[in-house]
C-alpha cells in the first residue's frame, strides 16, 4: 500500500504533450508545477510552454487546446531545463499517472546534447522522488473512477473553470486533491503541537468523565437473527459483497 508523502517540500507537477507516447517521438509542450512546504501552498510556481519542433496530434489539441502556431515563438526544452530542474530538485514530485509524465520528461532529458545543464543526470529520479496520486487513489478507492475530474467530484473540489486541460491549472487542482486525499488537516495538528512545544506547554489529552452511565446492550432475539442472515444471503445472491459475512 502506498503511503502519503511525508517530505517537507512537495512539487505538484503536470505536463501537456503532442501525443500519447514519447516512443513515437511525441514531445512535451507545457510544464506546470506548484510548490508545497509542510503541506501548504507557498505561491511558488514553475510554468513554461515549449516548442516541440513537431506537429501536435489533433486528438491532443482537443484535450488541451494548444496549437503549433501558439508554440512557434516559445523556448525549446533545452532552454528551460536548467530552471525546471532547479525547481524540482530534492523535492517529492506529486503527479497523477506519474509514469506518463515521468516518461515524457525522461525522454526530453535523453535528447539533450548539453548534459552540463542537468549535472549529467539522466532521469527524473536522479533529482527527485515521485508519488503517483493515481496509484494511491486506486488503492484508496478500488473499483471507482479515479481520474482527476472524478476525484474533484469525490472531494467536492470546484473545477468548473477547467474547460480544457492545462498543465499549471491541473497541477493546482491536483494539489487540492492531494491534500484532501492524504489527510490535509494533519499539518494543522502538527503545527499546533509544535507551537505548544515551543511555548513550553505540554499537550495532555482530555479525560472522559468516569461517572457516565454504562451503555445498555440490547441483544437480538432468535427470529431477528434468522431474518438478518436471510437478508445477507439475499445480498450475496444479488452479486453484492457482504463484509459482515467475511
Legacy VTK file of the C-alpha trace (Angstrom):
# vtk DataFile Version 3.0
C-alpha trace
ASCII
DATASET POLYDATA
POINTS 246 float
0.000 0.000 0.000
1.393 3.389 -0.994
1.798 5.881 1.839
1.045 9.615 1.679
4.010 11.856 1.008
5.882 12.904 4.131
8.506 15.203 2.595
8.628 18.806 3.801
8.896 20.126 0.239
6.479 18.831 -2.373
6.164 19.865 -6.011
2.886 19.010 -7.718
3.566 18.587 -11.442
1.650 18.141 -14.688
2.556 18.218 -18.377
0.796 18.565 -21.716
2.199 16.819 -24.788
1.917 16.489 -28.555
0.572 12.945 -28.235
0.386 9.890 -26.046
3.739 8.140 -26.356
7.298 9.507 -26.332
8.426 6.305 -28.073
6.587 7.628 -31.125
8.583 10.846 -30.937
5.946 12.876 -29.092
7.204 15.790 -27.012
6.279 17.958 -24.028
4.663 21.301 -24.876
3.762 22.577 -21.397
5.011 22.015 -17.851
3.236 23.332 -14.752
4.399 22.962 -11.139
3.241 24.333 -7.780
5.194 24.109 -4.530
4.017 22.991 -1.104
6.089 23.221 2.056
4.786 21.414 5.142
1.639 20.678 3.101
0.885 24.367 2.483
0.901 26.104 -0.897
3.706 28.662 -0.968
2.711 30.524 -4.139
5.947 29.469 -5.862
5.323 28.079 -9.339
7.148 26.910 -12.417
5.354 27.226 -15.736
6.598 27.032 -19.322
5.210 26.496 -22.795
7.674 24.617 -25.010
8.190 24.490 -28.772
8.332 20.754 -29.611
9.631 21.182 -33.174
6.969 18.790 -34.429
3.241 18.647 -35.166
0.657 18.130 -32.441
-1.883 15.306 -32.811
-5.438 16.510 -33.442
-6.664 14.417 -30.525
-4.179 16.111 -28.194
-5.305 19.575 -29.322
-8.887 18.611 -28.454
-7.709 17.877 -24.905
-5.514 20.903 -24.157
-6.250 23.382 -26.968
-2.570 24.202 -27.573
-1.644 24.623 -31.244
1.653 24.607 -33.136
1.081 28.236 -34.118
0.860 29.247 -30.458
4.153 27.482 -29.706
6.168 28.868 -32.634
7.888 31.583 -30.554
8.193 29.547 -27.334
11.538 28.230 -25.993
12.782 24.676 -26.561
13.087 22.206 -23.686
16.859 22.729 -23.645
16.245 26.434 -22.942
14.127 25.858 -19.825
15.549 22.604 -18.447
18.042 24.205 -16.046
15.331 26.306 -14.353
12.957 23.339 -14.334
15.456 21.007 -12.680
16.373 23.689 -10.133
12.673 23.920 -9.189
12.053 20.185 -8.741
15.451 19.181 -7.350
15.334 17.368 -3.980
11.526 17.649 -3.831
8.893 14.922 -3.692
7.041 15.107 -7.009
3.287 14.545 -6.802
1.944 13.512 -10.216
-1.354 11.995 -11.361
-0.477 8.969 -13.508
3.216 9.539 -12.882
4.562 7.017 -15.447
3.108 9.173 -18.253
4.690 12.482 -17.203
7.929 10.953 -15.937
8.304 9.005 -19.169
7.991 12.176 -21.235
10.397 14.150 -19.040
12.946 11.339 -19.182
12.614 11.287 -22.961
13.263 15.021 -23.135
16.307 14.607 -20.884
17.626 11.858 -23.147
17.501 14.200 -26.151
19.664 16.891 -24.542
23.036 17.318 -26.195
24.391 19.580 -23.439
24.237 17.400 -20.323
26.052 20.050 -18.250
22.708 21.812 -17.835
21.437 18.911 -15.718
24.670 17.857 -13.963
24.917 14.819 -16.279
21.966 13.087 -14.579
19.665 11.210 -16.931
16.247 10.632 -15.311
13.715 12.393 -13.086
14.531 10.100 -10.184
18.112 11.382 -10.212
16.692 14.695 -8.974
13.517 13.846 -7.075
11.346 11.122 -5.619
7.908 10.519 -7.140
4.457 9.916 -5.622
1.717 8.779 -8.017
-1.697 10.034 -6.889
-3.482 7.814 -9.430
-1.930 4.653 -7.969
-2.745 5.895 -4.466
-6.347 6.735 -5.418
-6.855 3.272 -6.921
-5.782 1.695 -3.646
-7.855 4.113 -1.564
-10.957 3.892 -3.798
-10.818 0.467 -5.506
-13.282 -0.187 -8.275
-14.137 3.504 -8.690
-13.230 6.121 -11.295
-10.082 7.922 -10.222
-9.470 10.478 -12.950
-8.674 13.991 -11.759
-12.226 15.097 -12.574
-13.678 12.131 -10.672
-11.522 12.894 -7.634
-12.578 16.544 -7.724
-16.200 15.427 -7.579
-15.476 12.929 -4.798
-13.684 15.526 -2.656
-16.031 18.423 -3.531
-13.370 20.474 -5.308
-14.732 23.058 -7.758
-13.093 22.527 -11.160
-15.845 24.159 -13.212
-13.255 26.591 -14.631
-11.415 23.643 -16.228
-12.848 23.612 -19.757
-9.586 22.280 -21.239
-6.574 20.561 -19.727
-3.684 22.850 -18.823
-0.514 21.842 -17.006
-0.462 24.651 -14.443
-4.218 24.597 -13.816
-4.212 20.809 -13.434
-1.239 20.986 -11.044
-3.135 23.488 -8.880
-6.245 21.286 -8.870
-4.178 18.175 -8.131
-2.575 19.939 -5.161
-6.053 20.416 -3.631
-6.987 16.796 -4.371
-3.723 15.502 -2.927
-4.084 17.424 0.343
-7.644 16.192 0.890
-6.995 12.620 -0.274
-3.990 12.211 2.030
-5.449 13.983 5.063
-4.723 17.666 4.663
-5.672 18.564 8.208
-2.753 16.635 9.682
-0.405 19.541 9.060
-2.581 21.882 11.126
-2.448 19.497 14.063
1.291 19.161 13.699
1.758 22.913 13.722
-0.422 23.258 16.814
1.621 20.685 18.694
4.846 22.353 17.578
3.618 25.718 18.827
2.758 24.211 22.217
6.192 22.633 22.477
7.923 25.924 21.632
5.850 27.800 24.210
6.743 25.262 26.888
3.205 23.918 27.188
2.619 20.182 27.259
-0.422 18.878 25.454
-2.424 16.435 27.559
-5.419 14.512 26.240
-8.724 15.260 27.907
-10.020 12.524 30.190
-13.568 11.314 29.740
-15.799 11.663 32.735
-15.756 8.469 34.794
-19.311 8.892 36.106
-21.001 8.293 32.773
-23.596 5.500 32.919
-22.755 2.242 31.180
-24.276 1.690 27.760
-27.241 -0.623 27.619
-26.691 -3.597 25.310
-29.819 -4.919 23.593
-29.353 -8.383 22.098
-31.362 -9.591 19.102
-33.751 -12.481 19.567
-33.603 -15.710 17.582
-36.177 -14.601 14.994
-34.301 -11.324 14.334
-31.043 -13.226 13.908
-32.644 -15.556 11.325
-34.050 -12.583 9.390
-30.627 -10.912 9.446
-28.936 -13.988 7.940
-31.634 -14.227 5.281
-31.020 -10.605 4.305
-27.260 -11.184 3.982
-27.859 -14.261 1.829
-30.170 -12.249 -0.439
-27.487 -9.586 -0.903
-24.929 -12.243 -1.832
-27.272 -13.828 -4.373
-27.717 -10.401 -5.977
-23.972 -10.181 -6.519
-23.148 -7.925 -3.574
-20.281 -8.241 -1.139
-21.327 -8.837 2.471
-18.492 -7.683 4.679
-20.463 -8.916 7.699
-20.069 -12.494 6.498
-16.299 -12.288 5.862
LINES 1 247
246 0 1 2 3 4 5 6 7 8 9 10 11 12 13 14 15 16 17 18 19 20 21 22 23 24 25 26 27 28 29 30 31 32 33 34 35 36 37 38 39 40 41 42 43 44 45 46 47 48 49 50 51 52 53 54 55 56 57 58 59 60 61 62 63 64 65 66 67 68 69 70 71 72 73 74 75 76 77 78 79 80 81 82 83 84 85 86 87 88 89 90 91 92 93 94 95 96 97 98 99 100 101 102 103 104 105 106 107 108 109 110 111 112 113 114 115 116 117 118 119 120 121 122 123 124 125 126 127 128 129 130 131 132 133 134 135 136 137 138 139 140 141 142 143 144 145 146 147 148 149 150 151 152 153 154 155 156 157 158 159 160 161 162 163 164 165 166 167 168 169 170 171 172 173 174 175 176 177 178 179 180 181 182 183 184 185 186 187 188 189 190 191 192 193 194 195 196 197 198 199 200 201 202 203 204 205 206 207 208 209 210 211 212 213 214 215 216 217 218 219 220 221 222 223 224 225 226 227 228 229 230 231 232 233 234 235 236 237 238 239 240 241 242 243 244 245
